[in-house]
Structures are given as C-alpha cells and as structure tokens.
C-alpha cells in the first residue's frame, strides 16, 4: 500500500472515529436534557409489537400525560421495570395516576394497577438490537475496541519522515542567500 493511500485510509478512520465520538456526545447531552434512556426487552410479553431482544428508546413523562394505548415502562421499587400497553388510566392523589396495563401477548391485564407519578413512554424500538448492545458490554469486546482505537490514533499521529523530495527542496531554500 502506498504512503498516500495509507494516509487517506488513516484520515478516513480518524474521521469516522471523530464522527462517532461527536454523535455519542450529542446523544448523551440530549438524553440528559430530555430524559431519554434505552431499555432492553428480555421477555416476549409485548410481542409481536415489541419482541424479546428489542431495544427501545423511552422518555420520562408525568403520569398525568399517559393515555390508553400508550406503551409505557413503570419502575418498581422491588422488581424489574414493567413495560406494557396502558388499558386504563385514572387520577390518584397528589398528581399521581393509577394505570392498568397489559402486555400485547398476555390474555389479561396485569394483576394490580400501578400508582405512579412518572412513567417512561416508549418512543420507538428496534427488534434484535438488544442482543448487539448486550454483546458490546462484554469486557473482551470493550477491551478489543479500546485497543483497536488506540492503534488507529497512534498510527495516525506517529511521526513520519518527510518525503525526500520535499526535504531536499526545503534544505536548498535554507542554503540559498
């Protein structure tokens, strides 16, 4: 591979890494200010709408904004969160709401209504993406990505010898009176 081609490949890799980093920073800022997070579906209770292994983008909203038909996540103090479709909503004390929910794959509503101040509404989901995100949490994958990025950055910024022709021209200019 010629030096020029190698330089172009290196610049392209650095540009891709910079773009990826910029996107990550923007997403973190948006997530913080708009209270947006990700959830992974481990069960098929929302199938076929949201199958197991899906990754969903959710936004925190007041329970007073929930409507029948919304798919929301309710955080539970002593268990994993529950994400199901709202079948009924009624006001409760102190701005809370009593929400009855049911998974799309379930024949009946959840046993008890949930009394909540806030919920996380599902904005959109991508089937199968949770498996990829989960695999990226593997220490070997994270370590490998770190090593690859370190090699790319080191290679891109490693001092290189100037091409002889350019070096000779600059030396001749310095000698001339």
N, C-alpha and C positions, 0 to 999 in steps of 0.2 A: 504494500500500500504506500503511495507516495506521501510525502510530508504534507502537501496541500490537501489531499483527501483526508488524511488523519486529522488535520486541523479543522476541517469542515465537520467531520464526524464529532470531534470533541466539542466544538461550538454548539452543534445541534443537541448533543446530550446535555450540555450545561443549560441551554435554553429551555429544554424540556424540564429539567430539574428545577430551574428558576420559576417556570410557569406553574409547575406542580406545587412548589412552596408558596407561591403567591395565592393560588386557589385555596390552599389549606388555611392560610392566614385569614383570607376573606371569609371563608366558611366558619371559622372559629368566632370571628367578630360578629357575623350575622347570627350565629347560634346563640351567642351571649345576649345580644340586644333584643332578639326576637323570641327568645326562649324556645329554640328549636333543638330537638335531640333526635337520636336514632333509637329504634327498638328492633330486636330480632324476634321473629316468631318461631318458637320451638315446637308448638303443637299445631294441629290442623283444625282447631275449633272454629276458625274463621274461613275455612275452605268452602267453596272454591274461590271466594273473593280474594282472600289473602292466605295462600297455602303455607304450610310449615316450611321454614327455611327462607322466608321472605324477610327483607329489611324494609322498615317503614320510617318515614320522616314524620315526626309528630311535633305539635306546637302546644304549649301550655296556654289554656284559656280558663276564664272563670266558669264555674259550673252553670251559672245563670245563662250562658250563651249556648248551652247544649240543646240540640233538637232531636226529636225522634228520627231515627235513621242514620244519625252520625255514628261513626266508628271511633270510639274513644278508649283511652287507657286510663284505668283507675289504679292509683298507687295504694297498696295495702300495707299497713304497719307490720304485720306479722307473716306476710307471704309475698310471693312474686306478684308483680302487677298483672292486672287482667285487662285484656283488650277485646272488647266485644261491641256489637251494634246496640245502640240505645233503643229500647222498646217503649219506655215511658219516662217522663220527667215530671217531677212535682216539686214546688218550692219547699224548703225546710227553714228552720230558724237560722238567723244570723247570716243571711245571704247564701246559705248552702242550698244544695238541691239533692233530692232523693232520686236516684237514677236506677231504673231496672234495665238490665242488659241481657243479651243472648248471643252466643256465637252462631254464625251463619250455618255451621254444621251441626248445631245442637237442636234437639227437638223441643226443648223447653227453656224458659228463662233461667238465669242464674238463681240459686235458692233464695237469696235475700237481696233487697235493694241496697245500693251503696249511697251513703250520705257523704257528700264531698263538697269542698269549697272550690277546688280546681280539678281539671282533668287535662289530659293531653289528647288532642284530636289528631287523627291520622290524616295527613295531607295527601300522601301518596306512598305507594310501596313498590318494591321490585322483587319478584319471585327469585329464589335461589341465591340472591346476593348475600344473605346472612352467612352462608357457608364460606364464601370467599373472605368476608370480613373476619369470621372466626378463625380461618386458617392463617390470616395475617397476624393474629395475636400470638401465634406460635413463636417462642423465643428464637428458634433456629431461622425462621423466615425473617424476623425483625433483625437478627444479627447479620444474616446474609445481605439484606438490603442496605444495612449500615456499611458493611464492608464494600459493597459494590459502589455506593455513593462516595465513600472515602477515596476509593481508587480513581473514580472518574474525576473528582475535584483535584486530587493530587496530580493526576496525569495532565489535566488541563492547565494547571498553574506551574508545572515543573519548568524550571529554566531551560531554555533551548539555546543552542548555539545559533548565532546569526548565520544566514547563508553566506558563503564565502564572497560571492559577487557583491553583495550589499556591504559587507565588512570591508572589502578592499576599496570600494568607492569612498566610504567614509574616511578611511585611513589616508587616501590620496588627497582628499579635500583638506584634511588637517595639515599635511605637509606643504601644500601649495602656499606661497607667500601672499 
